[in-house]
Each structure stands twice: as C-alpha cells, then as structure tokens.
C-alpha cells in the first residue's frame, strides 16, 4: 500500500471517530464541559474532606413533634373499652344474686360474697350500667378510680362493698399496625410506654429485611415515612407510640444504576444494608479494559441542600463552581441540589474514597469512556473495510486468467 493511501486511511479513521459511532457513554470532557444553560448542578472532585462530610451526614428522621417525650402512658378507660366489674359484699344477705346474670360465689354468712358482672362496653358518653346504682361514668378514670367510684355509689345499698374493675378488651389505647408485617392488627399499649420497634415486634415483625422496608407513621393530620433501617440505627427515631397512631410498613427495595463503559450496564438492588461505590462498580463487572476511563468515575445524585452547602463550605477547592450555569444561590435554596461526584481511580486514594462512599437509593454511577475509545472503534471499523478489500482483491487476482 502506498504512503498516500495510508495517509488517506488514517485521515478516514479520524473522520470516522468524529462521526456518530456507537458509544458506551460520554467521555470525561463531555461530562465536565457541558454548556447546557438549563443544567443546574455542582461538579465535586472527591477529596478526604468531601468523604468525611458524606460519612457524617444523616438523613432527616421523623418530625420533631413525633420525638417529643411529653406523652405519658396511661391506662385510663375510654369509650369503646370493655370492662369487667366484680363486687364483693361483707356478709348478710347479698344485694347481688343470679338475677343480675353474673356469677355469684356463695360463702358463709360471716364471709364476703362476690359477684362478677358481665363484660360491659363503655358507651360513647363514657358510662356503664351498674345494677342498683344506675349509669356510672368511668371514662377518663383508671380501673382503680372507677372501682372506687362504683363502691362509693353502692355503699348506701349494701354492707361495705368492695369493687374490682378489670379491662377485658382495650380498644382505645391501641396502635394500628399493618402493611408488610406478619400479624397486622391492633396492638395494645401499656404503662411501659411502647416504642415504634416494640409495636412492630408485637405485630410479628417485618416480612422483608429492614434495608428494603419503609415505616410510615400517621399521627393526627401528620404523616411521615423513613426507612426502617434508620429506626434501627437512630434511637431518636424509635419514637414513643401513642394511642390511635397508625403504623404501616411498605416494601421499598433500594436500587442504583451503573452506566457507561462497564461490562454489564444494569439496575442493581441493594442486597445488603451498606453498598459502597466500589462494590457497585464491581457488581457491574468493572470497567471495560479497552474503553473505560478510570479517572472518570462519576456518582450522580440529588443531595439535600444542607449537605451540599456543607460540602462547598468544607472544601471549596474541590467544587467546580464554573460548572454551575445558573444562579448558585437559587441552586442551594431548594430542598435538594444536583451534585456530580468524580472519583479518580488512577490514584491510589481513589480506591479508598470509593470504598467509603455509600450508595443511596436511585443513585447513578457513570463510568466515562476513554478519550481514545472512538478512535479505536474507528480503526477497528476501518480495519474491517481494508481487510475485506484485501480479501476481495486477492480473490479476484486468483481467479482472473493471466495473459499469455
């Protein structure tokens, strides 16, 4: 092949490289030199200070009103509860007998005689019916206080009455637990002051691992939801349960996506409590030897603006502020800020950074294409053309008859 033809082929290769050849992903320069005026994002080079800020940040938990400790557990009776009443009389002819429908214990005349009334539902007005006394208000009173009130009203009718009130069915002082639990239903509360994990345990526990389960609490007109794993690791989020709370567990598998010049582009699930950036890249089979750029490993996510401000304040040299095309103040004033973190795995410390950055739900990991990847593809394509041309030329020369 002549020199002129070789030059033409080389120029053709570069021309093909500039054409729209298939690409696994953008190159590092394409990612970092975006000129889109609508793009509002911070590009951050990962440094030890940035990794420290990421590791120390904690996501928001339940609202402050949920964490207040001013709730005092109580066993005060409320409408809807079912109570049992036992009445004991000191000797003589008993005032209560089988006519009340209860069970009467016949004892010697010198001993106390007891009668247990059938269980009674506390009505909406907070009262129950006691024979020979009438309607007695027990709502708002503890069982002991209710017993003392009934005994006081019975004193003119019988000899030294003693009354015991027991709760047969606690319907008002309960928490509703449902969703992805093994035994959904109403969980009664006691003076112990059950917390969120206590009522979930009494409902049989979650059906799925904590790292893929969210817990939603509805209290009055306020609804809040956080990952169950956060409740396990953050004691303040293990809030005290209150009557009439509704707790719902929902399955929410956490996922992340790996794109670009990797062996297997796909969406991956968080199969454990903690998945690092290094592990995420490894799950995708690592970078492609011929096309991947280890100096251009990117993590794209929506960060809480509080964390974004902390990172910018902690290491201004790591932030490429020129990358922000719009007003930076507006960018940090909203609840979330788009941030792109770049890790350089051609440097030794880059691997430690990747091992200490924990992936979150819906993260995007992008491995940039090498700058020479398109040229390599163009040369491969050109080699195919020249090889085919060479094979055709040799074949034609073989079959054509030679001149005498």
C-alpha positions in Angstrom: 0.0 0.0 0.0 1.4 3.4 -1.0 2.1 6.1 1.5 -0.7 8.3 0.1 -3.3 5.6 0.6 -2.1 5.0 4.1 -2.5 8.7 4.9 -6.0 8.7 3.4 -6.9 5.7 5.6 -5.6 7.4 8.7 -7.5 10.5 7.9 -10.6 8.4 7.3 -10.2 6.8 10.7 -10.1 10.2 12.4 -13.1 11.3 10.4 -15.0 8.2 11.5 -14.0 8.9 15.1 -15.7 12.2 14.8 -18.9 10.7 13.4 -21.7 9.3 15.5 -20.1 5.9 16.2 -21.8 3.8 18.9 -20.6 4.7 22.4 -20.9 3.1 25.8 -21.1 6.5 27.4 -19.8 10.1 27.4 -16.1 10.9 27.8 -14.8 12.8 30.8 -14.5 16.0 28.8 -18.1 15.7 27.6 -19.4 15.3 31.1 -17.4 18.1 32.6 -17.7 20.7 29.8 -21.5 20.8 29.4 -22.7 24.1 28.0 -26.4 23.4 28.6 -27.7 26.7 30.2 -30.6 24.9 31.9 -28.3 22.5 33.7 -28.1 23.4 37.4 -25.6 21.1 39.1 -22.4 21.1 41.1 -19.4 19.1 40.0 -17.3 18.0 43.0 -13.9 16.3 43.0 -13.9 13.8 45.8 -11.3 14.6 48.5 -10.8 13.3 52.1 -12.8 16.3 53.3 -15.7 15.5 51.0 -15.7 11.9 52.0 -15.8 13.0 55.7 -18.8 15.3 55.1 -20.7 12.5 53.3 -20.0 10.0 56.0 -21.1 12.3 58.8 -24.3 13.4 57.2 -27.5 11.9 58.5 -30.8 12.0 56.6 -33.9 13.6 58.2 -35.9 11.4 60.5 -39.4 11.8 62.0 -40.6 15.3 62.6 -39.7 16.9 65.9 -43.3 16.8 67.1 -43.1 12.9 66.8 -40.0 12.8 69.0 -41.4 14.9 71.9 -41.3 13.0 75.2 -44.2 14.8 76.8 -46.5 11.8 76.3 -47.3 9.9 79.5 -48.7 6.4 79.0 -52.0 5.8 80.9 -54.5 3.1 81.5 -57.4 5.5 81.8 -60.6 4.0 80.4 -62.1 5.4 77.2 -65.3 4.8 75.2 -65.0 1.6 73.3 -63.2 -0.3 76.0 -64.8 -3.5 77.5 -64.5 -3.8 81.3 -65.5 -6.4 83.8 -66.8 -5.5 87.3 -66.6 -7.7 90.4 -68.5 -6.7 93.5 -67.8 -8.2 97.0 -70.2 -7.7 99.9 -69.3 -8.2 103.6 -71.8 -10.8 105.0 -75.5 -10.6 105.4 -78.0 -11.0 102.6 -76.2 -10.3 99.3 -77.6 -7.4 97.3 -76.4 -9.1 94.0 -77.6 -12.5 93.0 -78.1 -14.6 89.9 -80.8 -12.2 88.8 -78.0 -9.9 87.6 -76.8 -12.5 85.2 -73.4 -12.7 86.7 -71.7 -15.4 88.6 -72.3 -15.4 92.4 -70.0 -17.1 94.9 -71.9 -18.3 97.9 -69.9 -18.1 101.0 -70.7 -18.4 104.7 -72.8 -15.5 106.1 -69.8 -14.2 108.0 -67.6 -14.1 104.9 -67.7 -11.7 101.9 -69.7 -12.7 98.9 -68.6 -11.8 95.4 -70.5 -11.3 92.1 -68.9 -10.8 88.7 -71.0 -8.8 86.3 -70.8 -9.5 82.5 -68.3 -7.5 80.5 -69.7 -4.1 79.5 -68.8 -1.8 76.7 -68.1 1.8 77.7 -70.6 3.8 75.7 -69.8 7.0 73.8 -70.9 9.1 76.7 -68.3 7.3 78.9 -70.8 5.4 81.1 -71.6 1.9 82.1 -74.6 0.4 83.9 -74.3 -0.9 87.4 -77.4 -2.6 89.0 -79.0 -0.8 92.0 -76.9 2.3 91.1 -77.6 3.1 87.5 -75.3 4.7 85.0 -71.8 5.4 86.2 -69.2 7.5 84.3 -65.9 5.6 84.1 -64.3 7.2 81.1 -61.2 9.2 81.9 -60.7 7.2 85.1 -58.2 4.4 85.7 -59.7 1.0 86.6 -58.9 1.6 90.3 -60.5 5.0 90.3 -63.6 3.6 88.5 -63.8 0.8 91.2 -63.7 3.4 94.0 -66.5 5.4 92.4 -68.7 2.4 92.0 -68.0 1.3 95.6 -68.9 4.8 96.8 -72.3 4.7 95.0 -73.0 1.2 96.3 -72.2 2.0 99.9 -75.8 3.1 100.8 -77.2 -0.1 99.3 -75.1 -2.9 100.8 -72.6 -3.7 103.5 -69.0 -2.5 102.9 -68.9 -3.1 99.2 -65.5 -3.8 97.6 -65.2 -3.4 93.8 -62.7 -4.5 91.3 -62.7 -3.2 87.7 -60.6 -5.0 85.1 -60.1 -4.3 81.4 -61.3 -7.1 79.3 -60.7 -5.5 75.9 -58.5 -2.5 75.5 -59.8 -0.9 72.2 -59.0 2.7 72.8 -55.4 2.6 74.0 -54.0 0.9 70.9 -51.9 1.4 67.8 -52.9 0.0 64.4 -50.0 -1.8 62.7 -50.4 -3.0 59.1 -48.7 -3.4 55.8 -45.8 -5.8 55.4 -45.9 -7.3 58.9 -46.5 -10.9 59.8 -49.6 -10.2 62.1 -51.4 -7.0 61.3 -53.9 -5.7 63.8 -54.4 -3.5 66.9 -51.5 -3.6 69.4 -52.5 -2.6 72.9 -50.3 -0.1 74.8 -49.3 -0.4 78.4 -47.8 1.8 81.1 -44.4 0.6 79.9 -44.5 3.2 77.1 -44.0 1.0 74.0 -41.9 2.5 71.2 -42.1 2.0 67.5 -40.0 -1.1 67.3 -42.0 -2.6 70.2 -45.3 -2.4 68.4 -43.8 -3.7 65.2 -42.4 -6.6 67.1 -45.8 -7.3 68.7 -47.2 -7.3 65.2 -44.9 -10.2 64.2 -42.1 -8.1 62.8 -41.5 -7.1 59.2 -41.8 -9.6 56.4 -38.8 -8.2 54.5 -35.3 -7.1 55.5 -35.1 -3.7 57.2 -32.9 -2.1 54.5 -35.7 -2.6 51.9 -38.6 -1.6 54.2 -40.0 1.8 54.9 -42.1 2.6 58.0 -44.9 5.2 57.8 -46.4 6.7 60.9 -49.8 8.6 60.7 -50.5 10.7 63.8 -53.4 13.0 63.6 -53.0 15.0 60.4 -49.3 14.4 60.1 -47.8 11.6 58.0 -44.1 10.8 58.0 -42.1 8.0 56.4 -38.5 6.9 56.9 -36.5 3.7 56.2 -36.9 1.0 58.9 -33.1 0.7 58.9 -32.8 4.2 60.1 -35.1 3.5 63.0 -32.7 0.6 64.0 -29.6 2.8 63.8 -31.0 6.1 65.2 -32.5 5.8 68.7 -34.3 9.2 68.5 -36.3 7.9 65.5 -37.6 5.0 67.7 -40.4 7.2 68.8 -42.9 6.5 71.6 -46.1 5.1 70.2 -49.3 6.9 71.1 -52.9 5.8 71.1 -54.6 6.0 67.7 -51.3 6.0 65.9 -51.3 4.1 62.6 -48.0 2.4 61.6 -47.7 0.9 58.1 -44.7 -1.0 56.8 -44.2 -0.9 53.0 -41.6 -2.7 50.9 -39.4 -0.3 49.0 -36.4 -2.1 47.5 -33.5 0.3 47.2 -31.7 0.3 43.8 -28.9 2.0 41.9 -27.9 2.2 38.2 -24.5 1.6 36.7 -24.0 3.1 33.2 -21.2 3.8 30.8 -18.1 1.8 29.9 -18.8 -1.2 32.3 -19.1 -4.9 31.5 -22.8 -5.0 32.4 -25.0 -1.9 32.3 -28.0 -2.6 34.6 -30.1 -1.6 37.6 -28.9 -3.3 40.8 -30.7 -3.8 44.1 -29.2 -3.1 47.5 -28.8 -6.6 48.7 -27.3 -5.6 52.0 -27.5 -2.7 54.5 -24.5 -0.9 53.1 -23.3 -0.9 49.5 -20.3 1.2 48.6 -19.3 2.8 45.3 -16.5 0.3 44.8 -18.9 -2.6 45.4 -21.4 -1.1 42.9 -18.8 -0.9 40.2 -17.7 -4.4 40.9 -21.2 -5.7 40.6 -21.3 -4.3 37.1 -18.2 -6.3 36.2 -15.8 -3.4 36.5 -14.7 -1.0 33.7 -14.1 -2.2 30.1 -10.4 -2.5 29.5 -10.4 -1.0 26.0 -12.9 1.8 26.6 -13.3 2.7 30.3 -11.6 5.7 31.8 -10.7 5.0 35.4 -10.0 8.7 36.0 -13.7 9.5 35.2 -15.9 7.6 37.7 -19.0 9.7 38.5 -21.7 9.5 41.1 -24.8 11.5 40.3 -27.4 12.1 42.9 -29.8 14.6 44.4 -28.3 15.8 47.6 -30.1 17.6 50.4 -29.2 21.2 50.1 -27.9 21.3 53.7 -25.3 18.6 52.7 -24.4 20.4 49.5 -23.8 23.7 51.5 -21.7 21.7 54.0 -19.5 20.2 51.2 -19.0 23.5 49.5 -18.1 25.2 52.7 -15.7 22.4 53.8 -13.6 22.2 50.6 -14.2 25.0 48.1 -11.2 23.8 46.0 -13.0 20.5 45.3 -16.0 22.3 43.8 -16.0 23.4 40.1 -18.3 26.4 40.5 -17.8 27.3 36.9 -19.9 24.2 36.1 -23.0 25.8 37.5 -24.7 27.6 34.7 -27.4 29.3 36.7 -27.6 31.3 39.9 -25.8 29.4 42.6 -27.9 30.9 45.4 -31.1 29.6 43.9 -29.4 26.3 43.4 -28.8 25.8 47.1 -32.1 27.3 48.3 -34.3 24.4 47.4 -34.7 21.2 49.3 -32.3 19.3 47.1 -29.3 20.1 44.9 -28.0 18.1 42.0 -24.4 17.0 42.6 -21.9 15.0 40.5 -19.0 13.5 42.4 -15.9 12.5 40.4 -13.5 9.8 41.7 -10.2 9.2 40.1 -9.3 5.5 40.3 -5.9 6.1 38.6 -4.8 7.4 42.0 -4.4 5.1 45.0 -6.5 7.2 47.3 -9.4 7.0 44.8 -10.0 3.3 45.8 -10.2 4.3 49.4 -12.7 7.0 48.5 -14.8 4.6 46.5 -14.8 2.2 49.4 -16.0 4.8 51.9 -18.8 6.4 49.8 -22.0 4.6 50.5 -24.6 4.4 47.7 -28.1 5.5 48.2 -31.5 4.7 46.7 -31.7 5.8 43.0 -28.0 6.8 42.7 -26.5 6.8 39.2 -22.9 5.5 38.7 -21.3 6.5 35.4 -18.0 5.2 34.1 -16.7 7.6 31.4 -15.5 6.5 28.0 -11.8 6.9 27.4 -11.0 9.8 25.1 -9.3 7.4 22.6 -12.2 4.9 22.6 -13.9 6.4 19.5 -10.6 6.3 17.6 -10.1 2.6 18.5 -13.6 1.8 17.3 -13.0 3.8 14.0 -9.7 1.9 13.5 -11.5 -1.4 14.1 -14.2 -0.5 11.6 -11.6 0.7 9.1 -9.6 -2.5 9.5 -12.7 -4.4 8.6 -13.1 -2.5 5.4 -9.5 -2.8 4.4 -9.4 -6.4 5.3 -12.5 -7.1 3.1 -11.0 -5.0 0.3 -7.7 -7.0 0.6 -9.6 -10.3 0.6 -11.6 -9.4 -2.5 -8.5 -8.1 -4.3 -6.6 -11.3 -3.6 -9.6 -13.4 -4.6 -10.1 -11.5 -7.9 -6.4 -11.8 -8.7 -6.5 -15.6 -8.1 -9.5 -16.3 -10.3 -8.7 -13.9 -13.2 -6.7 -15.7 -16.0 -3.2 -14.5 -16.7 -2.4 -13.1 -20.1 -0.2 -15.3 -22.3 
